[in-house]
Amino acid sequence: MASMREIMGKEQLTVNDIRYNNKVNLFTDIVASTGITRNDLAIKNNISFMTAKNIVDELLEKDLIEEHLLNSSVGRKPTALKVKSCYGNVVCINLSSINELFYIIYDLRGVKLASEVLTFKPHEKTIDEKLAVMLDAIKTSLQHISTETIGITALVPGIYYDDTDMLRFAVDSELEDLHIKSVLNEAFNIENIQIVHDTLAFANAEYELDNLAEYSQFYLYCGEGVGGCFMNNDGTPVLGENLLAGEIGNIIHAWSYAGEPIRLETLLSTAEMRQRLPEEYREMSFHDVFRMKESDREIEAVVNEAFRAASEMLYNVIWLFNPSKIVVDSYCREYADAIVEHAEDFLNHHFKDGFLYKTKITAAKSDEYHTMKWCMKYTRLCWIEQIISPRTDLELISARKEGVV
């Protein structure tokens, strides 16, 4: 998602586009602050004081913000601008694992107001029953929060299609029959509901952590499922014709002796790896299994096969995308660290010309809470666009496709 400030300099923007972007930027700065002056807004956004004043006056007229006097010992007392006190909070839901659902409720500045992790035994309840438990818990939490909920984000482990309100290629097939946006709309009566592929959210959160000027990134996630995401130098993700770009777990990595294709996910997925081990290992956590690799030859063989497959795939990624950086992530940090270590050895060996191999490879620094914070900011931006924009929904969709918002 390109930020407003990043696209300000694009030549194709009209005067109306620039004013719209200024308005979104200024309102975002006000919403994210505990109080900010007109002068500070002008300086921060590199615009004139009168431009900032005119936009602020419009936001005041729409009753979206309010003014508060600042303490000053001399002269005229300045005023600070804040978002209207009735706004707001954002609910962020993580559905990446159907047996461990969790949510965080943030205020508009990113302060956590409530959170809860809900753990279920496998096959204990249907996905509808689990969601009902979580939605009841969220409603209970919201009863103790005085502000209005301005949006909801749901992280999902699959490709979400808004036109049908359904997931495809989900890690858990139960989710593919779930109309998640309809469920959330019915439960909370909110229009601003954003459904985001979890790998895309993880990749965005990781990209933002480095805070570099321009760099490209390939993000690889190895957990119960395997996914990927390539982000261009401006931080925009490559999504593909049917939003399938980056679904690296589904590529064919090898062929079986019977002539059947072996997908990369079969070799790298923590769930699939456990299934290839003796039955006594299958109910153990992957963390425990992975830590036994030095003392158990069967585990060592399966893990080493995964390391080889990951290293070969990342070698190909460098030739395919030539990213500035590769990030490897997993809920099992030891697994991600080990993939990085083996891939570095493999890449250093096969890229003997240092001119060709400039890609930095590292384990992820972000965690699920950074990802949820990114979701909060994304949903907050969607709300800001909706309430201040004179554009139609079709114009906003077109602008997003062009990287304008």
C-alpha positions, 0 to 999 in steps of 0.5 A: 500500500503506497502512502499518500506522501510517497505518491504526492510527486507523481506527475499524473496527479491533478490539482484535485488529487493533490488536495485530496491527498493533502487532506488525507495526510493531514487528517491521518496526522491529526487522528494519530496524534494526541494533539497537533497544531496547524503550523506543525501540520503544514511543516510535517506535510511540506505545504503552506500554512494557509493550505493547512488552515483551509483543510483544517477549517473544512474538517472542523466544519464537518465535525470530524476534529476538535480544538483544545487550547494549549497552555502558554505563559505568554501571548496568544494561546495556540490550539491543538487539533484532535480527532473528535472524541467519539471516534474511535477504535479498530478491531483486528482479528487473526484467523490464521489458525482456526484452532487459535483465534485472537483479536486486538482492539486498538484506539486510533493512535495504536494503543491496545485497549483489549485483546484475547487469545481463544484456543480450541482443541482440533475438531472441538467445534466448527469454524462457525461455532469458534467464530461465534465464541470470538465475536461474543468475546469482542462484543463484551470487550467493546461494552467497556470501551466508550468510543465508536468502532470505525472499522474491522480487519480480519487476517485470513490464511488464503486468497479473499475475493470480495465479489463472492465474499469467499476464500480460496486456497485457504490452509484450512478447508473449513474457511472456504465455505465461510462468508467472513465479511457478511458474518462481521457485518451482521455482528457489528453493523459496520461497513468498513470491514477489510479482509486481508491475506495474512501473508500480505499483512506480514510482508507489509509489517516487515517492510515498514519495520526497516524504514528505508528509503527504497528497497524491494523485498521477497517475504517467505512464510513457512508455517502450517502453510507456505506463502510468499509476497514480493514487494517493489521498491516503493513498497507496493506488493505484486498481486497478480491477475487473480491475486495469486502472485506469491503463492509459492507453496503451490509451485512444483518443486520436484516429482515423485518416483510415481510421476506425481508433482511434489509442491514446495508446501509439502516439503516446507510446511510444518504440518506436512513435515510432521505427517512424514514422520512416525505417528508418535511425532504427529501430535507433538508441537513442531517446536518440540519436533524441530529441537529433536533434529540433532538426536533423531535421524528421521527428523534430521532427514525431513528437516534437511530436505526442507532446508535444501528445498528452501535454499534452492527456491530462494536461489531461483527467487534471486534470479526471478525478482532480484530483491534487495532483501529476502525475509524468512518467517515462521511461527517457529523462530528456530525454523526460520533462523535455520532456513536463513543459515542454510540458505546463506551457505547455499547462496554464497556457494553458488553465487561465486560472483559477488557482483551478482549476489547482493541480496540480503537474507534475514529472519523476520523481525516483526511479530503478530502484534506488529502485523496487527498494528499494520492492520489497524493503520490500514483499516484506519486509512480506509475509514479516513478515505471513506469519510472525507473523500468526494470520490466514488467507490469505483474511483477509489478502487481505480486509484488503489489499482494504480497505486495512488492510495 
